[in-house]
Amino acid sequence: MNNLTNFPLLVGGEVHNSSSSSPAYMDTQVWDRMVALDCQVVLTPVSWQLIEPMEGQFDFTTLEALLDGGRKRGIQVIPLWFGAYKNTWSSYAPDWVKRCQRRFLRAELEPGRPSGQLSVFCPEVLRADAAAFAAVMRKIAQIDPDRSVVPAVQVENEVGILCAAARDQSKTADQVWASPVPAELLAHLAEHHTMLHPTIRNLWESRNAAAQGTWPEVFGDSLEAREVFMAWHFAKFVGSVAAAGKAEHDLPMFANAWTVQAPGDPPGRYPSGGPVAHVIDIWQAAAPGLPLAADVYSNEFEVVAGEYAAANAAYGLPLLLPELRGDVAVAAKAYAAIARLGVRLFTPFAIDSLPIPSDPNAARPDAAMPPANPVAEVGPYVPATPAATALLAGTYRALRGLAAILPAAHAQGRLAAITQSRTTPTGVDLELGGWRMQVKFPRPLSATEPPAAGLVLLRESSDAHTAAIEVVGYGFELAMVRPKTGEPGPDIEWLAIVEGAYDPTGNWVAGRNLNGDELGIRLPADVVSVRRARMHRIG
Ligand code: DGJ
């Protein structure tokens, strides 16, 4: 379905849910901030309610304004299709959908009580949503035929069902539950048996890897079995909407997950059936090639993002992070995601609320509002300060010159992340292509200040005797590890260390050649710096 192998690395942010509903608001409150932060891409909602206020009558004002706003500023736009589902609910469905409940059925979280969620088992919901999305994609194809503004699209938002039973309790859903598991799904499980995620493999094997039967016969009636049932149907729904859009304009698309908030949480406490990492096999069977992107609000950012990196990688798909917390460590997360996990999309949520460095006192009104989705805001965290935002912007600026080469460098093992954390508070040892480096963090780790972070890129020109590296980041010193006196092995000396920066178009602008008293790689803590260095082994 997707050609994501060559998907570029894009960094920027996702705006608040309502920002893009008003072109004037975007113009006065948002776009300039995106420019100030050096965002290369902005993920912005496109609302079904506003796009199709009356059935079959489309109003593309907000979509056109978005693409126009991005094009004028050289910022790419990833539309987020708020169709039938937004955080499981259907608040973005147009009135004519919401008000016709006999035609557009509702999910039931308790038997006999229709909810605010449209039914994923209702063909009319799918038909109407897919038709609207197809119209959106047709419009994007007209406005942006060369794909210079819109590189990808997110289809729906955090689908799944939040209820203790972990599945829709309606009679319609009961009927489907009692019907045979599609042969397509069972064939996929059989074909991928040895590589299945352990959750799916264990569940299926616990019922003797049945090759046919109803849902409860094949998977049982546990909450996990119900999650598989819902995952298949949500994936079929989202996959079908995506396919209708791709038929008009074949852009890369992805689905995003409200992730499991605490290990051991049962499905239903997080949206059951949503594109979480442990049901990737079900989603790939139903919607092949659609990556499971992760909204990571957990304090265990790297652990959770890593689960999605691994799950997607098993199907040859990249890691995408359309949402994460814009907290004091946000820049460090960028380096971890890019250099350790190979992420291709990094867009912290509520980017339009980050305190931009040039305007530190301008608190955004919505920054202080409680999150619409409190479950997604797990654990205490320190919001980004102007200093933290400046580091994110500096990182994005450096990436203008580097983003194009980093995915390949990651795949080839030529990239290392540097992150100061509880497990590495004072420093970290690295090894790239046989070259060993020692990184020290002069400033102590603090909960309220950005942790030191960066990356090291080993250039392709490196060999066993000489190496060229590029070092980006802040708050650390980096030294090559040399043998101690008396130890065997060649010593290492710097040939050159050049400071510099990338201009807005990504061109390298060299500064001082650091030698003599300045020889060494020492990056200050309050600004993102770039060094290009060459070294060789002596003797
Ligand atoms: C996750 C959702 O996907 C976003 O649209 C937004 O509601 C955030 N949660 C708020 O924390």
Residues whose N, C-alpha, C, O or C-beta is under 5 A from the ligand:
A	BS01	DGJ	E158 P371 A372 N373 A376
